[in-house]
Amino acid sequence: MEHIVKDDKLIQELSSILMYLDDDEYAKYRVRILLVGTPSNLRDYFSKVDSSQTIINRVQEVPEVSVLSTEDVKALADKGFVRLLKAKFLEDRAKGFNQDYFFNALSWFSANVPQYIHELGLELAIEAEDNNYIITNELYMTCLRNWVQEALVSENARMEAHINSKATKHGRRNQVIFTIGRLFSNEFSAQDVEEQMRRLFPNSTKDKVLNVSANLNELASGDSL
């Protein structure tokens, strides 16, 4: 929607199309039109149209898809890769790779965010098709790397902006960021981060006071940039 908001002609044309939703021919085939935008923006878009209220009355908001549970992600992956695509997972005992590992990894790396699950899942499905639907550890790792580099460009840029300089002695903020990435839960406390951080970096944190709360506050507020 944001691409046509400044074009009165296109807004008028779209409004005319929406008015047809009550037409018998449209109703017979249960035609639905998907508009991508926020409810407040939709009102602004059609405010210039004479029949704006009539248009708004025809618009029904689709609730935002919230973060899924790990079990939901596994069930979705099982349905998509196993039951629909009939994909097979080539076990790699040395790397610990198998079907269960794959499902858990899909959940962990996507943080159970529907958009990320879709993007990573699509990348994997396309590559699996080219490999006779055999999913190996190498194929999985390649897809994961490609997805991180291509789909998470803005996230990577934001992350890099928070990284400590190489000249920093301990790189405490880097340790905090790394530790957060190793936590299995999307919700955690400063104490959770500190305990895990001491396990991951025993030498540089031994007998040291770690001001993890301050680091987390800086990262959350953007003051560490």
Backbone as a chain_set.jsonl record, in Angstrom:
{"seq": "MEHIVKDDKLIQELSSILMYLDDDEYAKYRVRILLVGTPSNLRDYFSKVDSSQTIINRVQEVPEVSVLSTEDVKALADKGFVRLLKAKFLEDRAKGFNQDYFFNALSWFSANVPQYIHELGLELAIEAEDNNYIITNELYMTCLRNWVQEALVSENARMEAHINSKATKHGRRNQVIFTIGRLFSNEFSAQDVEEQMRRLFPNSTKDKVLNVSANLNELASGDSL", "coords": {"N": [[0.813, -1.208, 0.0], [1.973, 1.233, 0.719], [3.354, 1.986, -1.508], [1.639, 3.116, -3.302], [0.349, 5.177, -2.109], [0.683, 7.903, -2.594], [-0.353, 8.275, -5.022], [-3.118, 9.381, -6.335], [-4.775, 8.501, -8.378], [-4.351, 5.722, -8.541], [-5.192, 4.965, -5.994], [-7.891, 5.621, -6.164], [-8.628, 3.842, -8.162], [-8.158, 1.382, -6.887], [-10.03, 1.616, -4.847], [-12.394, 1.492, -6.288], [-12.293, -1.135, -7.153], [-12.509, -2.478, -4.709], [-15.092, -1.789, -4.026], [-16.551, -3.472, -5.575], [-16.714, -5.812, -4.226], [-19.096, -6.475, -3.053], [-20.613, -7.066, -5.172], [-22.692, -9.278, -7.04], [-21.473, -11.126, -8.807], [-18.819, -11.185, -7.926], [-19.238, -11.979, -5.288], [-20.242, -14.515, -5.69], [-18.047, -16.072, -6.315], [-16.61, -15.839, -4.05], [-14.592, -13.857, -3.765], [-11.633, -12.454, -2.477], [-9.598, -9.771, -1.376], [-6.321, -8.978, -0.639], [-4.861, -6.584, 1.365], [-1.914, -4.974, 2.178], [-0.797, -3.373, 4.932], [-1.034, -1.009, 7.686], [-3.862, -0.679, 9.969], [-4.426, 2.062, 10.63], [-3.089, 3.401, 8.611], [-4.51, 2.522, 6.385], [-6.923, 3.867, 6.664], [-6.047, 6.447, 6.209], [-5.188, 6.228, 3.559], [-7.553, 5.912, 2.091], [-8.999, 8.14, 2.7], [-9.34, 10.261, 0.998], [-11.169, 9.461, -0.776], [-14.521, 9.544, -1.919], [-16.347, 7.624, -1.02], [-15.207, 6.662, 1.346], [-15.832, 5.659, 3.975], [-17.496, 3.556, 3.382], [-15.714, 1.915, 2.076], [-13.855, 1.319, 4.137], [-15.52, -0.13, 5.825], [-15.634, -2.493, 4.513], [-13.246, -3.637, 4.905], [-11.42, -5.992, 6.669], [-9.442, -6.627, 9.43], [-6.614, -8.703, 9.539], [-5.324, -10.622, 12.094], [-2.052, -10.147, 13.471], [0.557, -12.492, 12.966], [1.859, -14.195, 15.604], [4.902, -14.946, 17.472], [5.916, -18.296, 17.148], [5.703, -21.419, 18.978], [8.342, -23.688, 19.94], [7.546, -26.317, 19.491], [5.492, -25.924, 17.661], [6.931, -25.012, 15.448], [8.462, -27.271, 14.864], [6.405, -29.05, 14.185], [5.409, -27.79, 11.918], [7.655, -27.918, 10.234], [7.896, -30.675, 9.99], [5.524, -31.307, 8.652], [5.884, -29.855, 6.264], [8.486, -30.567, 5.166], [8.759, -33.372, 5.531], [6.2, -34.756, 5.267], [4.938, -33.483, 3.049], [6.944, -32.739, 1.08], [8.351, -35.068, 1.135], [10.984, -35.358, 1.952], [14.246, -36.646, 2.766], [16.493, -37.196, 5.451], [19.902, -37.222, 5.648], [21.758, -38.862, 7.853], [24.405, -37.689, 9.886], [26.565, -38.781, 11.927], [28.958, -37.968, 13.054], [28.807, -35.19, 13.012], [26.519, -34.894, 14.36], [24.161, -34.58, 13.024], [20.801, -34.982, 12.132], [17.319, -35.73, 11.553], [15.885, -34.753, 13.829], [17.761, -32.97, 14.884], [17.834, -31.112, 12.812], [15.198, -30.055, 12.863], [15.188, -28.854, 15.407], [17.233, -26.99, 15.032], [16.167, -25.335, 13.048], [14.137, -24.117, 14.478], [15.66, -22.817, 16.471], [17.513, -21.079, 15.132], [15.778, -19.436, 13.721], [14.506, -18.168, 15.717], [11.918, -18.737, 16.177], [10.364, -16.971, 14.772], [7.834, -16.267, 12.514], [8.283, -15.127, 9.882], [11.053, -15.523, 9.511], [11.196, -18.291, 9.709], [9.774, -19.019, 7.446], [11.409, -17.89, 5.394], [13.934, -19.177, 5.741], [13.113, -21.823, 5.612], [12.13, -21.929, 2.98], [14.478, -21.472, 1.505], [15.878, -23.814, 2.166], [14.131, -25.758, 1.15], [14.184, -25.288, -1.619], [16.872, -25.842, -2.251], [16.953, -28.49, -1.427], [15.265, -29.694, -3.271], [16.824, -29.6, -5.576], [18.612, -31.487, -4.869], [17.525, -33.97, -5.019], [15.74, -34.145, -2.926], [17.158, -34.885, -0.694], [18.382, -34.116, 2.353], [21.27, -32.975, 3.632], [23.893, -32.502, 6.098], [25.759, -30.703, 5.101], [24.3, -29.407, 3.073], [22.314, -28.207, 4.612], [23.896, -26.464, 6.235], [24.981, -24.774, 4.29], [22.68, -23.523, 3.273], [21.797, -22.224, 5.578], [23.906, -20.429, 6.019], [23.746, -18.883, 3.667], [21.218, -17.751, 3.986], [21.516, -16.184, 6.317], [23.399, -14.324, 5.414], [22.115, -13.107, 3.24], [19.343, -12.602, 3.78], [19.321, -11.417, 6.265], [20.532, -8.913, 6.235], [20.154, -6.242, 7.215], [19.918, -6.775, 9.94], [22.437, -7.837, 10.464], [24.013, -5.585, 9.963], [23.179, -3.862, 11.996], [24.067, -5.321, 14.171], [26.848, -5.354, 13.797], [27.406, -2.699, 14.235], [27.356, -2.488, 16.946], [29.495, -3.881, 17.875], [32.475, -4.243, 19.806], [35.58, -2.402, 19.502], [38.548, -3.805, 18.024], [40.708, -3.178, 19.511], [39.892, -3.128, 22.081], [40.363, -4.448, 25.302], [39.067, -6.707, 26.674], [36.668, -6.877, 25.335], [34.023, -6.821, 26.343], [31.347, -6.195, 25.706], [31.07, -7.527, 23.308], [31.249, -10.121, 24.237], [28.89, -10.272, 25.696], [26.97, -10.017, 23.657], [27.565, -12.327, 22.14], [27.011, -14.268, 24.052], [24.245, -13.928, 24.465], [23.358, -14.876, 22.049], [23.805, -17.551, 22.399], [21.981, -18.412, 24.213], [19.114, -20.387, 24.886], [16.539, -19.541, 25.229], [14.168, -16.995, 24.31], [13.551, -15.133, 26.108], [15.092, -13.693, 28.863], [17.102, -12.993, 31.795], [19.362, -10.522, 33.224], [20.953, -11.867, 34.98], [20.843, -14.476, 33.993], [22.282, -14.137, 31.629], [24.787, -13.374, 32.643], [25.599, -15.659, 34.113], [25.794, -17.606, 32.092], [27.711, -16.377, 30.551], [29.988, -16.417, 32.146], [30.475, -19.124, 32.081], [31.08, -19.519, 29.411], [33.253, -17.83, 28.965], [35.472, -18.343, 30.885], [38.122, -17.626, 31.655], [38.584, -14.819, 31.161], [36.6, -13.715, 32.711], [36.913, -14.514, 35.282], [36.851, -13.888, 38.731], [36.05, -11.287, 38.267], [34.058, -8.316, 38.262], [31.152, -8.162, 36.565], [29.411, -5.971, 34.672], [26.801, -6.615, 33.525], [24.129, -5.827, 33.302], [24.289, -3.104, 32.637], [25.484, -3.278, 30.119], [23.46, -4.601, 28.703], [21.415, -2.715, 28.868], [22.538, -0.645, 27.372], [22.708, -1.841, 24.844], [20.003, -2.277, 24.352], [18.983, 0.299, 24.264], [20.441, 1.498, 22.297], [22.57, 3.079, 22.842], [25.118, 2.139, 22.737], [26.187, 2.466, 20.297]], "CA": [[0.0, 0.0, 0.0], [2.796, 2.437, 0.823], [3.901, 2.331, -2.82], [0.656, 3.829, -4.123], [-0.357, 6.144, -1.266], [0.777, 9.259, -3.145], [-0.942, 8.276, -6.363], [-4.572, 9.454, -6.158], [-5.434, 7.72, -9.421], [-4.3, 4.303, -8.16], [-6.042, 4.806, -4.815], [-9.264, 5.642, -6.67], [-8.831, 2.584, -8.89], [-8.262, 0.321, -5.89], [-11.309, 1.81, -4.161], [-13.439, 0.995, -7.188], [-12.214, -2.602, -7.118], [-13.033, -2.923, -3.415], [-16.543, -1.597, -4.029], [-17.154, -4.597, -6.288], [-16.744, -7.009, -3.384], [-20.498, -6.806, -2.767], [-21.262, -7.416, -6.433], [-23.126, -10.679, -7.058], [-20.496, -11.955, -9.505], [-17.67, -11.337, -7.028], [-19.683, -12.745, -4.119], [-20.447, -15.905, -6.105], [-16.754, -16.761, -6.291], [-15.991, -15.55, -2.747], [-13.357, -13.118, -4.038], [-11.058, -11.702, -1.365], [-8.445, -8.961, -1.778], [-5.416, -8.777, 0.49], [-4.183, -5.287, 1.421], [-0.822, -5.011, 3.152], [-0.601, -2.059, 5.543], [-1.585, -0.941, 9.045], [-5.229, -0.151, 9.967], [-4.442, 3.526, 10.615], [-2.671, 3.821, 7.277], [-5.59, 2.249, 5.449], [-7.88, 4.967, 6.764], [-5.433, 7.601, 5.54], [-5.128, 5.972, 2.125], [-8.857, 6.059, 1.451], [-9.685, 9.328, 3.214], [-9.605, 11.184, -0.111], [-12.209, 8.879, -1.623], [-15.858, 9.943, -1.47], [-16.997, 6.508, -0.312], [-14.168, 6.111, 2.223], [-16.391, 4.87, 5.069], [-17.987, 2.311, 2.781], [-14.528, 1.093, 1.814], [-13.319, 0.856, 5.419], [-16.437, -1.144, 6.351], [-15.398, -3.743, 3.79], [-11.905, -4.112, 5.251], [-11.325, -6.749, 7.919], [-8.035, -6.774, 9.808], [-6.109, -10.044, 9.833], [-4.413, -10.501, 13.244], [-0.633, -10.409, 13.224], [1.018, -13.817, 13.382], [2.815, -14.034, 16.7], [6.008, -15.908, 17.516], [5.457, -19.66, 17.372], [6.427, -22.214, 19.966], [9.279, -24.626, 19.322], [6.782, -27.476, 19.027], [4.774, -25.512, 16.45], [7.913, -24.964, 14.362], [8.787, -28.659, 14.526], [5.245, -29.626, 13.503], [5.364, -27.17, 10.597], [8.766, -28.481, 9.46], [7.563, -32.075, 9.713], [4.491, -31.321, 7.614], [6.407, -29.343, 5.005], [9.625, -31.3, 4.607], [8.612, -34.832, 5.571], [4.938, -35.26, 4.729], [4.606, -32.931, 1.734], [8.064, -32.86, 0.143], [8.921, -36.421, 1.242], [12.44, -35.213, 2.058], [14.968, -37.572, 3.628], [17.626, -36.568, 6.133], [21.07, -38.091, 5.674], [22.357, -38.719, 9.187], [25.855, -37.506, 10.002], [26.8, -38.992, 13.359], [30.125, -37.185, 13.482], [28.36, -33.801, 13.22], [25.285, -34.915, 15.147], [23.054, -34.12, 12.186], [19.722, -35.886, 11.767], [16.051, -35.012, 11.405], [15.579, -34.021, 15.063], [18.701, -31.846, 14.955], [17.388, -30.14, 11.812], [13.99, -29.38, 13.356], [15.585, -27.984, 16.52], [18.04, -25.897, 14.488], [15.251, -24.427, 12.358], [13.485, -23.34, 15.536], [16.628, -21.99, 17.208], [18.074, -20.015, 14.302], [14.712, -18.516, 13.315], [13.928, -17.603, 16.947], [10.488, -19.038, 16.059], [9.684, -15.856, 14.097], [7.239, -16.825, 11.293], [8.946, -14.659, 8.657], [12.352, -16.182, 9.394], [10.926, -19.709, 9.448], [9.385, -19.094, 6.029], [12.556, -17.594, 4.531], [14.929, -20.244, 5.858], [12.487, -23.043, 5.114], [12.083, -21.85, 1.515], [15.861, -21.666, 1.038], [16.19, -25.232, 2.331], [13.281, -26.55, 0.253], [14.678, -25.114, -2.992], [18.129, -26.584, -2.381], [16.645, -29.916, -1.279], [14.697, -30.14, -4.552], [17.949, -29.806, -6.504], [19.424, -32.598, -4.362], [16.622, -35.133, -4.946], [15.091, -34.087, -1.614], [18.023, -35.438, 0.343], [18.923, -33.001, 3.133], [22.497, -33.345, 4.337], [24.417, -31.463, 6.982], [26.412, -29.703, 4.256], [23.25, -28.623, 2.422], [21.702, -27.393, 5.668], [24.826, -25.408, 6.636], [25.081, -23.829, 3.173], [21.435, -22.746, 3.255], [21.791, -21.361, 6.756], [24.877, -19.355, 5.771], [23.188, -18.011, 2.627], [20.082, -17.012, 4.55], [22.032, -15.163, 7.235], [24.098, -13.289, 4.649], [21.25, -12.426, 2.281], [18.053, -12.166, 4.328], [19.488, -10.68, 7.521], [21.513, -7.855, 5.988], [19.953, -5.124, 8.141], [20.225, -7.256, 11.287], [23.898, -7.94, 10.553], [24.554, -4.224, 10.033], [22.92, -3.355, 13.35], [24.931, -6.061, 15.083], [28.227, -4.892, 13.617], [27.524, -1.35, 14.793], [27.489, -2.602, 18.401], [30.687, -4.656, 18.209], [33.62, -3.516, 20.364], [36.788, -2.264, 18.691], [39.528, -4.879, 18.244], [41.693, -2.705, 20.489], [39.336, -3.304, 23.423], [41.08, -5.551, 25.944], [38.255, -7.911, 26.889], [35.512, -6.921, 24.439], [32.94, -7.307, 27.187], [30.073, -6.095, 24.997], [31.066, -8.632, 22.342], [30.962, -11.338, 24.992], [27.466, -10.238, 26.029], [26.234, -10.305, 22.419], [27.79, -13.737, 21.823], [26.309, -15.066, 25.058], [22.812, -13.859, 24.172], [23.13, -15.765, 20.915], [23.916, -18.952, 22.828], [20.87, -18.743, 25.103], [18.066, -21.119, 24.182], [15.26, -18.857, 25.406], [14.077, -15.632, 23.797], [13.354, -14.282, 27.277], [16.158, -13.991, 29.822], [17.454, -11.911, 32.714], [20.788, -10.174, 33.247], [21.612, -12.939, 35.719], [20.981, -15.598, 33.058], [23.368, -13.802, 30.708], [26.063, -13.385, 33.366], [25.963, -17.043, 34.44], [26.229, -18.26, 30.853], [28.92, -15.685, 30.106], [31.107, -16.93, 32.954], [30.76, -20.483, 31.609], [31.662, -19.441, 28.072], [34.525, -17.095, 29.005], [35.939, -18.5, 32.273], [39.409, -16.971, 31.936], [38.495, -13.353, 31.196], [35.584, -13.258, 33.665], [37.223, -15.022, 36.616], [37.063, -12.896, 39.797], [35.767, -9.951, 37.751], [32.691, -7.818, 38.381], [30.622, -7.97, 35.211], [28.244, -5.082, 34.68], [25.996, -7.099, 32.404], [22.904, -5.017, 33.202], [24.618, -1.873, 31.91], [25.685, -3.653, 28.715], [22.154, -4.905, 28.117], [20.691, -1.445, 28.73], [23.14, 0.077, 26.249], [22.303, -2.508, 23.605], [18.562, -2.087, 24.16], [18.695, 1.711, 23.978], [21.215, 1.956, 21.148], [23.63, 3.986, 23.297], [26.443, 1.55, 22.543], [26.648, 2.74, 18.931]], "C": [[0.85, 1.262, 0.0], [3.344, 2.891, -0.528], [2.911, 3.12, -3.682], [-0.026, 4.959, -3.362], [-0.35, 7.55, -1.852], [0.183, 9.377, -4.547], [-2.468, 8.22, -6.238], [-5.32, 8.589, -7.17], [-5.475, 6.239, -9.052], [-5.169, 4.026, -6.936], [-7.51, 4.751, -5.239], [-9.593, 4.336, -7.388], [-8.998, 1.416, -7.925], [-9.592, 0.408, -5.153], [-12.46, 1.263, -4.997], [-13.475, -0.53, -7.186], [-12.821, -3.133, -5.826], [-14.55, -2.789, -3.348], [-17.258, -2.765, -4.703], [-17.276, -5.85, -5.415], [-18.168, -7.436, -3.03], [-21.282, -7.169, -4.028], [-21.566, -8.916, -6.459], [-22.104, -11.599, -7.716], [-19.263, -12.212, -8.638], [-18.044, -12.246, -5.858], [-19.833, -14.224, -4.451], [-19.163, -16.715, -6.013], [-15.957, -16.48, -5.014], [-14.625, -14.861, -2.924], [-12.917, -12.357, -2.792], [-9.825, -10.963, -1.878], [-7.597, -8.678, -0.546], [-4.714, -7.432, 0.357], [-3.126, -5.347, 2.511], [-0.554, -3.594, 3.647], [-1.166, -2.082, 6.949], [-2.985, -0.346, 8.991], [-5.291, 1.371, 9.887], [-4.051, 4.05, 9.237], [-3.772, 3.604, 6.244], [-6.62, 3.365, 5.474], [-7.343, 6.205, 6.051], [-5.461, 7.436, 4.021], [-6.453, 6.304, 1.434], [-9.625, 7.3, 1.901], [-10.072, 10.303, 2.104], [-10.732, 10.689, -1.019], [-13.578, 9.215, -1.053], [-16.53, 8.861, -0.632], [-16.041, 5.854, 0.679], [-14.734, 5.23, 3.33], [-16.914, 3.536, 4.566], [-16.83, 1.354, 2.519], [-14.008, 0.494, 3.113], [-14.196, -0.242, 6.005], [-16.235, -2.5, 5.681], [-14.047, -4.367, 4.144], [-11.924, -4.797, 6.614], [-9.863, -7.009, 8.232], [-7.698, -8.23, 10.11], [-5.111, -9.922, 10.977], [-2.977, -10.851, 12.864], [-0.259, -11.795, 13.728], [2.098, -13.64, 14.443], [3.925, -15.077, 16.604], [5.463, -17.294, 17.861], [6.216, -20.308, 18.521], [7.369, -23.156, 19.226], [8.547, -25.84, 18.761], [6.0, -27.153, 17.76], [5.707, -25.511, 15.24], [8.26, -26.379, 13.908], [7.648, -29.313, 13.746], [5.132, -29.083, 12.082], [6.446, -27.748, 9.686], [8.481, -29.931, 9.072], [6.531, -32.167, 8.587], [5.064, -30.911, 6.263], [7.47, -30.216, 4.377], [9.387, -32.804, 4.51], [7.349, -35.302, 4.856], [4.617, -34.744, 3.328], [5.727, -33.111, 0.709], [8.688, -34.252, 0.126], [10.45, -36.387, 1.318], [13.01, -36.242, 3.03], [16.177, -36.853, 4.222], [18.767, -37.57, 6.243], [21.808, -37.87, 6.99], [23.878, -38.601, 9.102], [26.185, -37.594, 11.488], [27.96, -38.166, 13.882], [29.737, -35.742, 13.799], [27.092, -33.732, 14.064], [24.055, -34.509, 14.353], [22.079, -35.246, 11.902], [18.425, -35.068, 11.704], [15.72, -34.183, 12.638], [16.481, -32.796, 15.211], [18.243, -30.734, 14.013], [16.178, -29.353, 12.306], [14.331, -28.407, 14.484], [16.368, -26.772, 16.022], [17.165, -24.87, 13.775], [14.537, -23.53, 13.36], [14.45, -22.354, 16.171], [17.12, -20.822, 16.371], [17.02, -19.011, 13.839], [14.12, -17.77, 14.497], [12.406, -17.753, 16.941], [9.676, -17.892, 15.454], [9.143, -16.361, 12.758], [7.935, -16.402, 10.007], [10.274, -15.37, 8.442], [12.187, -17.67, 9.093], [10.602, -19.906, 7.968], [10.594, -18.915, 5.119], [13.578, -18.723, 4.541], [14.38, -21.556, 5.314], [12.434, -23.077, 3.594], [13.463, -22.083, 0.912], [16.226, -23.148, 1.077], [15.399, -26.095, 1.348], [13.777, -26.475, -1.191], [15.956, -25.918, -3.219], [17.894, -28.089, -2.279], [16.085, -30.486, -2.581], [15.803, -30.439, -5.56], [18.835, -30.981, -6.093], [18.569, -33.847, -4.162], [15.977, -35.276, -3.574], [15.847, -34.871, -0.545], [18.666, -34.255, 1.071], [20.11, -33.499, 3.946], [22.926, -32.21, 5.255], [25.053, -30.339, 6.165], [25.377, -28.804, 3.576], [22.602, -27.675, 3.426], [22.596, -26.222, 6.05], [24.964, -24.347, 5.541], [23.854, -22.925, 3.119], [21.379, -21.767, 4.418], [22.711, -20.166, 6.543], [24.336, -18.363, 4.732], [22.065, -17.146, 3.171], [20.553, -15.888, 5.463], [22.653, -14.008, 6.462], [23.169, -12.473, 3.76], [19.983, -11.842, 2.902], [18.192, -11.303, 5.577], [20.511, -9.557, 7.389], [21.374, -6.725, 6.998], [20.275, -5.526, 9.57], [21.735, -7.354, 11.491], [24.535, -6.563, 10.698], [24.354, -3.632, 11.422], [23.839, -4.027, 14.36], [26.364, -5.548, 15.008], [28.447, -3.519, 14.235], [27.744, -1.378, 16.302], [28.77, -3.323, 18.83], [31.799, -3.754, 18.749], [34.757, -3.414, 19.357], [37.742, -3.408, 19.009], [40.55, -4.49, 19.303], [41.196, -2.865, 21.919], [39.91, -4.564, 24.055], [40.237, -6.813, 26.05], [37.068, -8.006, 25.929], [34.286, -7.417, 25.164], [31.587, -7.271, 26.467], [29.959, -7.208, 23.96], [30.709, -9.943, 23.028], [29.479, -11.417, 25.345], [26.632, -10.605, 24.803], [26.353, -11.785, 22.048], [26.995, -14.627, 22.775], [24.81, -15.078, 24.813], [22.466, -14.814, 23.029], [23.172, -17.235, 21.278], [22.797, -19.367, 23.777], [19.753, -19.404, 24.305], [16.709, -20.429, 24.262], [15.309, -17.454, 24.811], [13.839, -14.631, 24.921], [14.383, -14.68, 28.328], [16.423, -12.767, 30.684], [18.944, -11.618, 32.608], [21.575, -11.266, 33.962], [21.83, -14.162, 34.828], [22.17, -15.375, 32.128], [24.714, -13.9, 31.414], [26.525, -14.81, 33.672], [26.482, -17.78, 33.205], [27.548, -17.673, 30.364], [30.14, -16.189, 30.865], [31.468, -18.353, 32.543], [31.48, -20.451, 30.264], [33.038, -18.786, 28.053], [35.118, -17.142, 30.417], [37.213, -17.727, 32.59], [39.272, -15.458, 32.09], [37.464, -12.829, 32.191], [35.883, -13.683, 35.1], [37.552, -13.882, 37.58], [36.833, -11.466, 39.326], [34.304, -9.594, 37.993], [32.194, -7.497, 36.97], [29.356, -7.119, 35.274], [27.343, -5.41, 33.489], [24.744, -6.252, 32.205], [23.149, -3.753, 32.394], [24.809, -2.161, 30.425], [24.356, -3.911, 28.01], [21.341, -3.636, 27.901], [21.216, -0.638, 27.547], [22.693, -0.514, 24.913], [20.829, -2.26, 23.296], [18.221, -0.666, 23.741], [19.407, 2.232, 22.738], [22.354, 2.867, 21.527], [25.024, 3.439, 23.06], [26.991, 1.825, 21.152], [27.793, 3.734, 18.936]], "O": [[0.496, 2.251, -0.642], [3.751, 4.043, -0.68], [3.303, 3.724, -4.681], [-0.895, 5.634, -3.915], [-1.289, 8.313, -1.626], [0.216, 10.44, -5.167], [-3.042, 7.146, -6.058], [-6.366, 8.018, -6.861], [-6.498, 5.577, -9.224], [-5.806, 2.977, -6.848], [-8.278, 3.933, -4.733], [-10.688, 3.792, -7.245], [-9.866, 0.564, -8.114], [-10.213, -0.616, -4.866], [-13.384, 0.645, -4.469], [-14.545, -1.138, -7.213], [-13.559, -4.118, -5.84], [-15.217, -3.585, -2.687], [-18.432, -3.018, -4.433], [-17.88, -6.839, -5.832], [-18.42, -8.606, -2.743], [-22.457, -7.53, -3.961], [-20.783, -9.722, -5.957], [-21.884, -12.718, -7.253], [-18.729, -13.321, -8.619], [-17.294, -13.147, -5.483], [-19.586, -15.086, -3.606], [-19.187, -17.898, -5.674], [-14.784, -16.838, -4.91], [-13.637, -15.249, -2.301], [-13.725, -11.699, -2.136], [-9.095, -11.481, -2.723], [-8.101, -8.196, 0.468], [-4.05, -7.169, -0.646], [-3.418, -5.732, 3.643], [-0.136, -2.726, 2.882], [-1.729, -3.095, 7.363], [-3.288, 0.415, 8.072], [-6.118, 1.917, 9.156], [-4.62, 5.03, 8.756], [-3.944, 4.415, 5.334], [-7.134, 3.766, 4.43], [-8.086, 6.919, 5.377], [-5.726, 8.39, 3.29], [-6.479, 6.891, 0.352], [-10.781, 7.486, 1.519], [-11.017, 11.078, 2.253], [-11.187, 11.403, -1.912], [-13.773, 9.175, 0.161], [-17.204, 9.16, 0.354], [-16.054, 4.634, 0.842], [-14.185, 4.163, 3.606], [-16.791, 2.513, 5.24], [-16.951, 0.144, 2.712], [-13.747, -0.707, 3.182], [-13.687, -1.183, 6.614], [-16.624, -3.532, 6.227], [-13.745, -5.487, 3.732], [-12.397, -4.225, 7.596], [-9.128, -7.547, 7.403], [-8.416, -8.903, 10.85], [-4.134, -9.184, 10.85], [-2.731, -11.736, 12.044], [-0.708, -12.218, 14.794], [3.125, -13.007, 14.198], [3.884, -15.973, 15.76], [4.642, -17.435, 18.767], [7.242, -19.799, 18.973], [7.209, -23.392, 18.028], [8.885, -26.333, 17.685], [5.858, -28.005, 16.883], [5.332, -25.948, 14.152], [8.343, -26.651, 12.711], [7.881, -30.033, 12.775], [4.802, -29.821, 11.153], [6.194, -28.034, 8.515], [8.789, -30.357, 7.959], [6.651, -32.998, 7.686], [4.772, -31.533, 5.242], [7.38, -30.568, 3.201], [9.768, -33.435, 3.524], [7.41, -36.139, 3.956], [4.081, -35.487, 2.505], [5.485, -33.581, -0.402], [9.456, -34.584, -0.777], [11.124, -37.282, 0.807], [12.35, -36.652, 3.985], [16.798, -36.012, 3.573], [18.621, -38.631, 6.85], [22.407, -36.816, 7.208], [24.537, -39.318, 8.349], [26.095, -36.604, 12.215], [27.942, -37.716, 15.028], [30.266, -35.142, 14.734], [26.643, -32.649, 14.438], [23.03, -34.14, 14.926], [22.476, -36.333, 11.481], [18.458, -33.84, 11.794], [15.316, -33.027, 12.51], [16.028, -31.723, 15.61], [18.264, -29.557, 14.375], [16.136, -28.128, 12.183], [13.832, -27.282, 14.517], [16.193, -25.662, 16.525], [17.401, -23.667, 13.889], [14.355, -22.336, 13.123], [14.106, -21.192, 16.386], [17.144, -19.688, 16.849], [17.344, -17.849, 13.592], [13.325, -16.848, 14.317], [11.694, -17.002, 17.607], [8.455, -17.843, 15.602], [9.922, -16.84, 11.935], [8.157, -17.234, 9.127], [10.59, -15.776, 7.324], [12.951, -18.24, 8.314], [11.09, -20.837, 7.328], [10.789, -19.689, 4.182], [14.033, -19.172, 3.489], [15.086, -22.307, 4.641], [12.664, -24.121, 2.984], [13.601, -22.805, -0.075], [16.814, -23.673, 0.132], [15.934, -27.048, 0.782], [13.789, -27.481, -1.901], [16.108, -26.587, -4.24], [18.555, -28.872, -2.961], [16.389, -31.619, -2.951], [15.724, -31.414, -6.307], [19.695, -31.42, -6.856], [18.828, -34.666, -3.281], [15.704, -36.386, -3.116], [15.257, -35.437, 0.375], [19.41, -33.482, 0.466], [19.964, -34.339, 4.834], [22.39, -31.103, 5.194], [24.904, -29.163, 6.498], [25.553, -27.587, 3.51], [22.372, -26.502, 3.135], [22.112, -25.097, 6.178], [25.053, -23.156, 5.838], [23.972, -21.712, 2.941], [20.963, -20.62, 4.257], [22.346, -19.03, 6.846], [24.457, -17.15, 4.903], [21.971, -15.959, 2.858], [20.045, -14.769, 5.39], [22.456, -12.845, 6.814], [23.401, -11.283, 3.545], [19.595, -10.718, 2.586], [17.284, -10.542, 5.911], [21.266, -9.283, 8.322], [22.368, -6.291, 7.58], [20.832, -4.736, 10.332], [22.251, -7.002, 12.552], [25.483, -6.39, 11.464], [25.247, -2.979, 11.962], [24.33, -3.386, 15.29], [27.011, -5.335, 16.033], [29.543, -3.21, 14.702], [28.254, -0.417, 16.877], [29.089, -3.367, 20.018], [32.039, -2.661, 18.236], [34.876, -4.249, 18.461], [37.749, -3.924, 20.127], [41.181, -5.35, 19.917], [41.976, -2.753, 22.865], [39.943, -5.622, 23.426], [40.642, -7.872, 25.571], [36.521, -9.091, 25.728], [33.587, -8.311, 24.688], [30.781, -8.192, 26.597], [28.881, -7.766, 23.757], [29.973, -10.767, 22.486], [28.88, -12.492, 25.301], [25.7, -11.405, 24.896], [25.363, -12.42, 21.687], [26.383, -15.611, 22.358], [24.168, -16.121, 24.938], [21.425, -15.47, 23.041], [22.638, -18.075, 20.553], [22.674, -20.546, 24.11], [19.483, -19.013, 23.169], [15.826, -20.702, 23.449], [16.355, -16.805, 24.809], [13.917, -13.421, 24.708], [14.531, -15.86, 28.647], [16.023, -11.652, 30.349], [19.694, -12.368, 31.983], [22.716, -11.56, 33.603], [22.876, -14.807, 34.897], [22.958, -16.285, 31.871], [25.671, -14.441, 30.861], [27.702, -15.132, 33.511], [27.486, -18.489, 33.271], [28.395, -18.388, 29.828], [31.209, -16.365, 30.28], [32.628, -18.751, 32.64], [32.377, -21.254, 30.01], [33.889, -19.135, 27.234], [35.251, -16.107, 31.071], [37.358, -17.221, 33.702], [39.79, -14.882, 33.047], [37.447, -11.635, 32.491], [35.192, -13.266, 36.029], [38.399, -13.033, 37.302], [37.363, -10.528, 39.92], [33.425, -10.454, 37.937], [32.765, -6.655, 36.277], [28.355, -7.52, 35.868], [27.154, -4.6, 32.582], [24.344, -5.988, 31.071], [22.324, -3.369, 31.565], [24.358, -1.395, 29.573], [24.153, -3.493, 26.87], [20.661, -3.489, 26.885], [20.444, -0.024, 26.81], [22.347, 0.21, 23.979], [20.447, -2.061, 22.143], [17.293, -0.444, 22.963], [19.037, 3.27, 22.19], [23.046, 3.387, 20.652], [26.007, 4.173, 23.164], [28.128, 1.464, 20.85], [28.311, 4.084, 17.876]]}, "num_chains": 1, "name": "protein.A"}
